[in-house]
Amino acid sequence: MAGGRPRKPTHLKVVSGTARKHRLNADEPQAATGTPQPPDWLSARATEIFFEACASMERMGTLSLEWGNVIADYASCIEEVEITTGIIEDIGRTYTTTTQSGDTMFRPRPEVAMRSDAMKRAQALRAELGLGPAAKSRVSASKRNEENPFKALG
């Protein structure tokens, strides 16, 4: 298993201006632009998160049809964070149990570890998709032309 920083996706290197010809794979497949459709297995809330992520990526110029499954995984992780956070807020971070000697012991709720795991997975996916604050600061996409292209025709 290799250590260190994960590789930056080529599309992020290109839009951030750090792509160097000698470091790029000339045979790398090109991703089609467009908005992917969420998979059927996503819940209604995760589907909302999916489209929010797509909108952010589109504004940055990094959205592709090819990233649908990764965006779905990210949306599912964020939903899991929301669900476990709700449970923790309702019933607390710890519970009490009695030891064999009769003492009271405080233990962390399983949802705390579940949330932490989901947050770690979401953070990794967020970085891979270029959605985190640090990733956004490294990406510079070209400005969109907001002018109406049909204005001159009328």
Residue frames as a rotation matrix with the C-alpha (Angstrom) as fourth column:
MET 1
0.588 0.809 0.000 0.00
0.809 -0.588 0.000 0.00
0.000 0.000 -1.000 0.00
ALA 2
-0.339 -0.706 0.622 1.47
0.689 -0.636 -0.347 3.31
0.640 0.311 0.702 -1.05
GLY 3
0.019 0.288 -0.957 1.49
0.881 -0.457 -0.120 6.15
-0.472 -0.842 -0.263 1.44
GLY 4
-0.873 -0.450 -0.189 1.37
0.351 -0.848 0.396 9.85
-0.338 0.280 0.898 0.92
ARG 5
-0.401 0.702 -0.589 -1.00
-0.480 -0.708 -0.518 12.22
-0.781 0.075 0.621 -0.75
PRO 6
0.154 0.507 0.848 -3.57
0.549 0.670 -0.500 10.78
-0.822 0.543 -0.175 -3.18
ARG 7
-0.748 -0.433 0.503 -3.13
0.639 -0.268 0.721 11.64
-0.177 0.861 0.477 -6.85
LYS 8
-0.361 0.604 -0.711 -4.91
-0.268 -0.797 -0.541 14.76
-0.893 -0.005 0.449 -8.03
PRO 9
0.285 0.530 0.799 -7.35
0.638 0.517 -0.571 13.91
-0.716 0.672 -0.191 -10.84
THR 10
-0.587 -0.588 0.556 -6.27
0.791 -0.274 0.547 15.17
-0.170 0.761 0.626 -14.26
HIS 11
0.143 0.711 0.688 -9.38
0.756 -0.527 0.388 17.30
0.638 0.465 -0.613 -14.74
LEU 12
0.883 0.132 -0.450 -8.49
0.429 -0.614 0.662 19.20
-0.189 -0.778 -0.599 -11.56
LYS 13
-0.119 -0.984 -0.134 -4.89
0.648 -0.179 0.740 19.65
-0.752 0.001 0.659 -12.72
VAL 14
-0.435 -0.018 0.900 -6.11
0.862 -0.298 0.411 21.12
0.261 0.954 0.145 -16.00
VAL 15
0.498 0.730 0.468 -8.59
0.559 -0.683 0.470 23.60
0.663 0.028 -0.748 -14.51
SER 16
0.847 -0.225 -0.481 -6.16
0.351 -0.441 0.826 24.64
-0.398 -0.869 -0.295 -11.78
GLY 17
0.852 -0.510 -0.117 -3.36
-0.442 -0.583 -0.682 25.24
0.280 0.633 -0.722 -14.28
THR 18
0.226 -0.806 0.548 -0.94
-0.796 0.171 0.580 22.73
-0.561 -0.567 -0.603 -12.77
ALA 19
0.861 0.110 0.497 -1.08
0.145 0.883 -0.446 20.15
-0.488 0.456 0.744 -15.57
ARG 20
-0.012 -0.903 -0.430 2.34
-0.763 -0.270 0.588 19.40
-0.647 0.335 -0.685 -17.05
LYS 21
0.482 0.288 -0.827 2.52
-0.853 0.368 -0.369 17.56
0.198 0.884 0.423 -20.36
HIS 22
-0.366 -0.746 -0.556 5.25
-0.560 0.654 -0.509 15.14
0.743 0.125 -0.657 -19.23
ARG 23
-0.914 0.056 0.402 3.15
-0.346 0.413 -0.843 14.07
-0.214 -0.909 -0.358 -16.20
LEU 24
0.016 0.998 -0.062 -0.13
-0.848 -0.019 -0.529 13.49
-0.529 0.061 0.846 -18.04
ASN 25
-0.420 -0.017 0.907 -1.30
0.236 0.963 0.127 10.18
-0.876 0.268 -0.401 -19.47
ALA 26
-0.771 0.066 -0.634 -1.70
-0.574 -0.503 0.646 10.79
-0.276 0.862 0.425 -23.20
ASP 27
-0.752 0.475 -0.457 -4.05
-0.010 0.685 0.728 7.79
0.659 0.552 -0.511 -23.43
GLU 28
-0.879 0.460 -0.128 -6.28
0.160 0.031 -0.987 8.78
-0.450 -0.887 -0.101 -20.52
PRO 29
-0.363 0.825 0.433 -9.96
0.894 0.176 0.413 8.44
0.264 0.537 -0.801 -21.47
GLN 30
-0.932 0.108 0.346 -11.82
-0.127 -0.991 -0.032 11.74
0.340 -0.074 0.938 -21.71
ALA 31
-0.631 0.741 -0.227 -14.89
0.599 0.280 -0.750 12.16
-0.492 -0.610 -0.621 -19.54
ALA 32
-0.380 0.614 0.691 -18.09
0.681 -0.319 0.659 13.35
0.625 0.722 -0.297 -21.19
THR 33
-0.987 0.079 0.137 -19.49
-0.144 -0.802 -0.580 16.62
0.064 -0.592 0.803 -19.89
GLY 34
-0.205 0.977 -0.051 -23.01
-0.246 -0.001 0.969 16.81
0.947 0.211 0.240 -18.55
THR 35
-0.271 0.225 0.936 -25.04
-0.962 -0.102 -0.254 16.12
0.038 -0.969 0.244 -15.44
PRO 36
-0.879 -0.057 -0.473 -25.17
-0.093 0.994 0.051 12.46
0.468 0.089 -0.879 -14.39
GLN 37
0.201 0.976 0.085 -28.40
-0.529 0.035 0.848 10.90
0.824 -0.216 0.523 -13.17
PRO 38
-0.314 -0.298 0.902 -28.54
-0.943 0.205 -0.261 9.60
-0.107 -0.932 -0.345 -9.61
PRO 39
-0.852 0.009 -0.523 -28.80
-0.125 0.967 0.221 5.83
0.508 0.254 -0.823 -9.23
ASP 40
0.069 0.992 -0.106 -32.14
-0.196 0.118 0.973 4.35
0.978 -0.047 0.203 -8.18
TRP 41
0.103 -0.049 -0.993 -30.76
0.772 0.633 0.048 3.15
0.627 -0.772 0.103 -4.85
LEU 42
-0.892 -0.418 0.172 -30.24
0.237 -0.757 -0.609 6.70
0.385 -0.502 0.774 -3.53
SER 43
-0.225 0.810 -0.541 -32.83
0.910 -0.024 -0.414 7.89
-0.348 -0.586 -0.732 -1.03
ALA 44
0.640 0.544 0.543 -34.76
0.693 -0.714 -0.102 11.10
0.332 0.442 -0.834 -1.62
ARG 45
0.891 -0.343 -0.299 -32.43
-0.066 -0.747 0.661 13.08
-0.450 -0.569 -0.688 0.71
ALA 46
-0.042 -0.963 0.267 -29.27
0.332 0.239 0.913 11.61
-0.942 0.126 0.309 -0.84
THR 47
0.060 0.146 0.987 -30.65
0.998 -0.010 -0.059 12.51
0.001 0.989 -0.146 -4.27
GLU 48
0.964 0.257 0.065 -30.99
0.252 -0.964 0.083 16.14
0.084 -0.064 -0.994 -3.12
ILE 49
0.497 -0.856 -0.141 -27.37
-0.154 -0.247 0.957 16.08
-0.854 -0.454 -0.255 -1.93
PHE 50
-0.064 -0.470 0.880 -26.36
0.784 0.523 0.336 14.46
-0.618 0.711 0.335 -5.24
PHE 51
0.428 0.310 0.849 -27.85
0.839 -0.486 -0.246 17.35
0.337 0.817 -0.468 -7.26
GLU 52
0.969 -0.176 -0.173 -26.38
-0.063 -0.855 0.515 19.96
-0.239 -0.489 -0.839 -4.87
ALA 53
0.128 -0.974 0.185 -22.92
0.148 0.203 0.968 18.46
-0.981 -0.097 0.170 -5.48
CYS 54
-0.013 -0.068 0.998 -23.57
0.975 0.219 0.027 18.39
-0.221 0.973 0.063 -9.24
ALA 55
0.859 0.387 0.335 -24.55
0.454 -0.878 -0.151 22.07
0.236 0.282 -0.930 -9.17
SER 56
0.711 -0.666 -0.226 -21.35
-0.218 -0.514 0.830 22.97
-0.669 -0.540 -0.510 -7.31
MET 57
-0.142 -0.798 0.585 -19.22
0.445 0.477 0.758 20.98
-0.884 0.368 0.288 -9.71
GLU 58
0.301 0.313 0.901 -20.97
0.953 -0.129 -0.273 22.51
0.031 0.941 -0.337 -12.71
ARG 59
0.996 0.061 -0.072 -20.34
0.069 -0.990 0.122 26.03
-0.064 -0.127 -0.990 -11.40
MET 60
0.358 -0.933 -0.022 -16.65
-0.336 -0.150 0.930 25.13
-0.871 -0.326 -0.367 -11.07
GLY 61
0.422 -0.147 -0.895 -16.53
-0.905 -0.016 -0.425 23.54
0.048 0.989 -0.140 -14.52
THR 62
-0.654 -0.742 0.148 -15.60
-0.754 0.655 -0.051 20.06
-0.059 -0.145 -0.988 -13.26
LEU 63
0.079 0.777 0.625 -18.88
-0.555 0.555 -0.620 18.15
-0.828 -0.297 0.475 -13.67
SER 64
-0.669 -0.281 -0.688 -18.90
-0.731 0.417 0.541 15.08
0.135 0.864 -0.484 -15.89
LEU 65
0.438 0.833 -0.339 -21.32
-0.780 0.539 0.317 12.29
0.447 0.125 0.886 -16.71
GLU 66
0.052 -0.542 -0.839 -18.57
-0.031 0.838 -0.544 9.89
0.998 0.054 0.027 -15.62
TRP 67
-0.825 -0.492 0.277 -18.56
-0.247 -0.128 -0.961 10.98
0.508 -0.861 -0.016 -11.97
GLY 68
0.070 0.989 0.130 -22.14
-0.611 -0.060 0.789 9.86
0.789 -0.135 0.600 -11.19
ASN 69
0.504 0.132 -0.853 -21.20
0.377 0.855 0.356 6.89
0.777 -0.501 0.381 -9.03
VAL 70
-0.553 -0.761 -0.339 -18.62
0.691 -0.191 -0.697 8.85
0.466 -0.620 0.631 -7.03
ILE 71
-0.710 0.383 0.591 -21.09
-0.452 -0.891 0.034 11.69
0.540 -0.243 0.806 -6.49
ALA 72
0.384 0.879 -0.283 -23.71
-0.346 0.421 0.839 9.12
0.856 -0.225 0.465 -5.40
ASP 73
0.107 -0.435 -0.894 -21.25
0.752 0.624 -0.214 7.61
0.651 -0.649 0.394 -2.90
TYR 74
-0.877 -0.437 0.199 -20.51
0.253 -0.773 -0.581 11.10
0.408 -0.459 0.789 -1.58
ALA 75
-0.313 0.849 0.425 -24.23
-0.639 -0.520 0.567 11.91
0.703 -0.094 0.705 -1.26
SER 76
0.488 0.481 -0.729 -24.85
0.122 0.789 0.602 8.65
0.864 -0.383 0.326 0.58
CYS 77
-0.333 -0.707 -0.625 -22.02
0.802 0.136 -0.581 9.40
0.496 -0.695 0.522 3.04
ILE 78
-0.881 0.044 0.471 -23.33
-0.185 -0.949 -0.257 12.91
0.435 -0.313 0.844 3.72
GLU 79
0.149 0.989 0.023 -26.82
-0.532 0.060 0.845 11.51
0.834 -0.138 0.534 4.33
GLU 80
0.316 -0.104 -0.943 -25.32
0.582 0.806 0.107 8.97
0.749 -0.583 0.315 6.76
VAL 81
-0.797 -0.599 -0.076 -23.61
0.465 -0.530 -0.709 11.84
0.385 -0.601 0.701 8.61
GLU 82
-0.551 0.661 0.508 -26.94
-0.588 -0.741 0.325 13.67
0.592 -0.120 0.797 8.84
ILE 83
0.414 0.760 -0.501 -28.81
-0.184 0.608 0.772 10.59
0.892 -0.228 0.391 10.11
THR 84
0.070 -0.452 -0.889 -26.23
0.807 0.549 -0.216 9.65
0.586 -0.703 0.403 12.74
THR 85
-0.882 -0.342 0.325 -25.93
0.136 -0.844 -0.518 13.28
0.451 -0.413 0.791 13.84
GLY 86
-0.122 0.931 0.344 -29.70
-0.624 -0.342 0.703 13.38
0.772 -0.129 0.623 14.41
ILE 87
0.538 0.278 -0.796 -29.53
0.296 0.822 0.487 10.23
0.790 -0.497 0.359 16.51
ILE 88
-0.402 -0.785 -0.471 -26.62
0.787 -0.034 -0.615 11.57
0.467 -0.619 0.632 18.56
GLU 89
-0.791 0.154 0.593 -28.44
-0.263 -0.959 -0.103 14.87
0.553 -0.237 0.799 19.12
ASP 90
0.223 0.975 0.005 -31.55
-0.508 0.112 0.854 13.01
0.832 -0.193 0.521 20.27
ILE 91
0.906 0.234 -0.353 -30.01
0.092 0.706 0.702 10.43
0.414 -0.669 0.618 22.61
GLY 92
0.752 -0.638 0.164 -26.51
-0.523 -0.427 0.738 11.73
-0.401 -0.641 -0.655 23.33
ARG 93
0.265 -0.788 -0.556 -22.95
-0.826 0.111 -0.552 10.70
0.497 0.606 -0.622 22.56
THR 94
-0.805 -0.591 -0.052 -22.64
-0.450 0.666 -0.595 8.16
0.387 -0.455 -0.802 25.36
TYR 95
0.454 0.873 -0.175 -24.65
-0.406 0.378 0.832 5.58
0.793 -0.307 0.526 27.20
THR 96
-0.180 -0.489 0.854 -24.14
-0.984 0.079 -0.162 4.01
0.012 -0.869 -0.495 30.61
THR 97
0.391 0.226 -0.892 -23.63
-0.238 0.961 0.139 0.39
0.889 0.158 0.429 31.37
THR 98
0.685 -0.134 0.717 -22.90
-0.713 0.082 0.696 -1.56
-0.152 -0.988 -0.039 34.51
THR 99
-0.213 -0.852 -0.478 -19.63
-0.800 0.433 -0.415 -3.46
0.561 0.294 -0.774 34.77
GLN 100
0.107 0.192 -0.976 -19.36
0.172 0.963 0.208 -6.94
0.979 -0.190 0.070 36.26
SER 101
-0.714 -0.438 -0.547 -18.20
0.604 0.011 -0.797 -5.36
0.355 -0.899 0.256 39.50
GLY 102
0.152 0.905 -0.397 -21.34
0.982 -0.185 -0.046 -3.19
-0.115 -0.382 -0.917 39.63
ASP 103
-0.470 -0.373 -0.800 -19.69
0.310 -0.918 0.247 0.10
-0.827 -0.132 0.547 38.68
THR 104
0.732 0.681 -0.024 -21.25
0.290 -0.343 -0.893 2.48
-0.616 0.647 -0.449 36.20
MET 105
-0.451 -0.882 0.139 -19.30
0.465 -0.099 0.880 2.95
-0.762 0.461 0.455 33.01
PHE 106
0.463 0.533 -0.708 -19.86
-0.323 -0.642 -0.695 5.45
-0.825 0.551 -0.125 30.22
ARG 107
-0.325 -0.512 0.795 -19.38
0.588 0.549 0.594 4.21
-0.741 0.661 0.123 26.68
PRO 108
-0.696 0.094 -0.712 -19.54
-0.518 -0.753 0.406 6.03
-0.498 0.651 0.573 23.36
ARG 109
0.402 0.888 0.224 -22.64
-0.308 0.362 -0.880 5.27
-0.862 0.284 0.419 21.32
PRO 110
-0.120 -0.432 0.894 -21.98
0.672 0.628 0.393 3.23
-0.731 0.648 0.215 18.16
GLU 111
0.733 0.491 0.471 -23.47
0.677 -0.463 -0.572 6.08
-0.063 0.738 -0.672 16.11
VAL 112
0.711 -0.558 -0.428 -20.49
-0.339 -0.805 0.487 8.29
-0.616 -0.201 -0.761 17.09
ALA 113
-0.337 -0.862 0.378 -18.07
-0.053 0.418 0.907 5.90
-0.940 0.286 -0.186 15.36
MET 114
0.043 0.446 0.894 -20.47
0.892 0.385 -0.236 5.45
-0.450 0.808 -0.381 12.44
ARG 115
0.940 0.314 -0.134 -20.65
0.244 -0.893 -0.378 9.22
-0.238 0.323 -0.916 11.95
SER 116
0.315 -0.906 -0.282 -16.90
-0.458 -0.406 0.791 9.59
-0.831 -0.120 -0.543 12.18
ASP 117
-0.409 -0.438 0.801 -16.40
0.402 0.702 0.589 6.88
-0.820 0.562 -0.111 9.56
ALA 118
0.409 0.651 0.640 -18.98
0.885 -0.111 -0.453 8.46
-0.223 0.751 -0.621 7.24
MET 119
0.878 -0.137 -0.459 -17.31
-0.122 -0.991 0.062 11.87
-0.463 0.001 -0.886 7.67
LYS 120
-0.124 -0.991 0.059 -13.92
-0.259 0.090 0.962 10.43
-0.958 0.104 -0.268 6.74
ARG 121
-0.323 0.067 0.944 -15.34
0.774 0.593 0.222 8.75
-0.545 0.802 -0.243 3.63
ALA 122
0.741 0.650 0.170 -17.23
0.643 -0.613 -0.459 11.92
-0.194 0.450 -0.872 2.66
GLN 123
0.594 -0.591 -0.546 -14.08
-0.319 -0.796 0.515 14.03
-0.738 -0.131 -0.661 3.11
ALA 124
-0.438 -0.781 0.444 -12.06
0.115 0.441 0.890 11.71
-0.891 0.441 -0.104 0.88
LEU 125
-0.083 0.507 0.858 -14.76
0.964 0.260 -0.061 11.77
-0.254 0.822 -0.510 -1.80
ARG 126
0.852 0.369 -0.373 -15.17
0.321 -0.929 -0.186 15.55
-0.415 0.039 -0.909 -1.46
ALA 127
0.114 -0.900 -0.421 -11.45
-0.363 -0.432 0.826 16.00
-0.925 0.059 -0.376 -2.12
GLU 128
-0.548 -0.304 0.779 -11.57
0.487 0.642 0.592 13.59
-0.680 0.704 -0.204 -5.06
LEU 129
0.219 0.752 0.622 -14.44
0.973 -0.122 -0.196 15.54
-0.071 0.648 -0.758 -6.59
GLY 130
-0.668 -0.554 0.496 -12.81
0.584 -0.804 -0.113 18.91
0.462 0.214 0.861 -5.90
LEU 131
0.254 0.924 0.287 -15.62
0.409 -0.371 0.833 19.99
0.876 -0.094 -0.472 -3.55
GLY 132
0.393 -0.133 -0.910 -13.70
0.914 -0.048 0.402 20.81
-0.097 -0.990 0.103 -0.38
PRO 133
0.940 -0.017 -0.341 -12.51
0.019 -0.995 0.103 24.31
-0.341 -0.103 -0.934 0.52
ALA 134
0.025 -0.998 -0.065 -8.86
-0.239 -0.070 0.969 23.39
-0.971 -0.009 -0.240 -0.04
ALA 135
-0.330 -0.094 0.939 -9.70
0.756 0.570 0.323 21.69
-0.566 0.816 -0.117 -3.34
LYS 136
0.695 0.656 0.293 -11.74
0.709 -0.558 -0.431 24.71
-0.119 0.508 -0.853 -4.47
SER 137
0.701 -0.469 -0.538 -8.82
-0.236 -0.864 0.445 27.01
-0.673 -0.185 -0.716 -3.74
ARG 138
-0.375 -0.887 0.269 -6.63
-0.028 0.301 0.953 24.95
-0.927 0.350 -0.138 -6.08
VAL 139
-0.231 0.386 0.893 -9.16
0.914 0.399 0.064 24.97
-0.332 0.832 -0.445 -8.92
SER 140
-0.385 0.196 -0.902 -9.62
-0.229 -0.967 -0.112 27.87
-0.894 0.163 0.417 -11.30
ALA 141
-0.134 0.453 0.881 -12.19
0.852 0.507 -0.130 27.35
-0.506 0.734 -0.454 -14.01
SER 142
-0.906 -0.163 0.390 -12.74
0.374 -0.737 0.562 29.72
0.195 0.656 0.729 -16.88
LYS 143
-0.648 0.698 -0.307 -15.52
-0.249 -0.574 -0.780 32.27
-0.720 -0.429 0.545 -16.46
ARG 144
-0.284 0.661 0.695 -18.79
0.841 0.519 -0.150 31.39
-0.460 0.542 -0.703 -18.12
ASN 145
-0.968 0.052 0.247 -20.05
0.115 -0.778 0.617 33.65
0.225 0.626 0.747 -20.84
GLU 146
-0.543 0.791 -0.282 -23.21
0.503 0.037 -0.864 35.11
-0.672 -0.611 -0.417 -19.30
GLU 147
-0.579 0.327 -0.747 -24.14
-0.621 -0.771 0.143 37.08
-0.529 0.546 0.649 -22.42
ASN 148
0.395 0.797 0.458 -27.05
-0.095 0.531 -0.842 35.87
-0.914 0.289 0.286 -24.53
PRO 149
-0.614 -0.723 0.317 -25.50
0.229 0.221 0.948 34.34
-0.756 0.654 0.030 -27.69
PHE 150
-0.237 0.622 0.747 -28.71
0.971 0.173 0.164 35.08
-0.027 0.764 -0.645 -29.61
LYS 151
0.153 0.297 -0.943 -28.77
0.475 -0.859 -0.193 38.80
-0.867 -0.418 -0.272 -28.69
ALA 152
-0.641 -0.513 -0.571 -27.10
-0.227 -0.585 0.779 39.86
-0.733 0.629 0.259 -31.97
LEU 153
-0.854 0.329 0.403 -29.74
0.520 0.531 0.669 38.00
0.006 0.781 -0.625 -34.00
GLY 154
0.012 0.978 -0.206 -32.68
0.978 -0.054 -0.202 40.02
-0.209 -0.199 -0.957 -32.72
